[in-house]
Amino acid sequence: MNYIGCKYKLLPFVYDCIHKITKDDKNITTFCDIFAGTGVVGSYFKQKGYKIIANDLQYYSYVLNQQYIKNHTTLLFKGLEEEIPLLRNTFFDENKTDIVCNYLNNLEGVAGFIFKNFCKGDKKDDEDYRLYFSDNNGKKCDAIRQKIEYWKNNNIITNNEYYFLLATLLENIDKVANTASVYGAFLKKLKASANKSISMTPAKVIINKQEHRVFNEDANKLIRNIETDILYLDPPYNQRQYSSNYHILETIAKYDNPTIIGKTGMRDCSNQKSMYCQKQKVKEVFSDLINNAKTKYIFLSYNNEGLMSFEEIKQIMEQRGKYGFFEKTYSRFKADKESENRHIKANQTKEYIHYLIVKNEK
Ligand SMILES: C[S@@+](CC[C@H](N)C(=O)[O-])C[C@H]1O[C@@H](n2cnc3c(N)ncnc32)[C@H](O)[C@@H]1O
């Protein structure tokens, strides 16, 4: 998923830094990704054999992490064999996720909450409407979302199967969203990718032997109740609130018929405003997190354009042990709006991994 601050491209860097510092410690089993977002960092460490704790304030992220982190065995969809007889006849268990996704792909669309609020429908061109999805994709999203909920409410699918299907829907609906990248605005006309029909490509289940834990809490609250060997921190770097930028994914994940307002159909997310996005609050919450962590090692991803300065981070972290950092120059491409041609121009940021070998463990 195209997600603000996603570490997908930086995974080898993140892993190498963490490995360099922790490789001689043979008593490390748990890795906590407390600002987990898409779950790519936790997934990477899960595949390296760690026991993962993942957490995020956003519910759509909780869904993704239930799927990528918590799910660790093959999903069999036993309860669906009557409705989808093909499930009984397939020889390979691994094919069952494809069969169920294919079945959902072929459902007849339904005019539900997403279609009614985030598609044009039968509105005239000069009327007000939101154009986040094509009519076809809005209706298909509603049909699939309602079916998944029906199966869950009637105990036809397990919790693991439920989160797998929801995560699959979230990732695939995001691919056909009519936005520039986030949900803070929609495009005036349907772009080519938004005109394509949603296709339920199954999310990959990472099979391994460990049990993992996933939470949907404020990091500063959760930190008081968990213990881990490695704590990885990837908080927001700037004022952009994830709750506003991904509000439609939250609405699809919760499917709770929220009251929505304004041009973008924003749900009330006052209880999901992150203090890590607020210049006046960020140092206080970051320091609280560091001071309350029950862990041996802390690693923080942050760049040189974030709300906290390099020095501020260093000062807060070195209070609890041996501090150091790694850095990497990162090329970011963005549209140059000043130029007449709106050409793409590269600009560079410095991506840091600050680390702390905790001396005064709690
Ligand atoms: C930079 S993103 C993490 C990206 C993630 N590492 C990835 O690769 O996808 C920051 C995440 O922190 C979450 N977040 C913000 N404030 C939080 C808080 N107080 N507690 C828990 N999660 C929070 C946001 O919802 C967002 O998903």
The ligand as an ORCA input file, in Angstrom:
! r2SCAN-3c Opt
* xyz 0 1
  C       5.335      6.627      9.835
  S       3.843      5.712     10.029
  C       4.434      4.068     10.271
  C       4.751      3.427      8.982
  C       5.089      1.962      9.112
  N       6.371      1.742      9.739
  C       5.092      1.325      7.726
  O       6.185      1.018      7.217
  O       4.002      1.175      7.160
  C       3.306      6.174     11.626
  C       2.122      5.393     12.179
  O       1.947      5.776     13.541
  C       0.561      5.721     13.842
  N       0.372      6.543     15.074
  C       0.396      7.888     15.185
  N       0.285      8.246     16.475
  C       0.188      7.117     17.197
  C       0.062      6.832     18.585
  N       0.000      7.812     19.497
  N      -0.003      5.546     18.977
  C       0.037      4.531     18.066
  N       0.151      4.743     16.733
  C       0.229      6.022     16.300
  C      -0.105      6.236     12.587
  O      -1.456      5.803     12.507
  C       0.781      5.629     11.493
  O       0.268      4.420     11.018
*
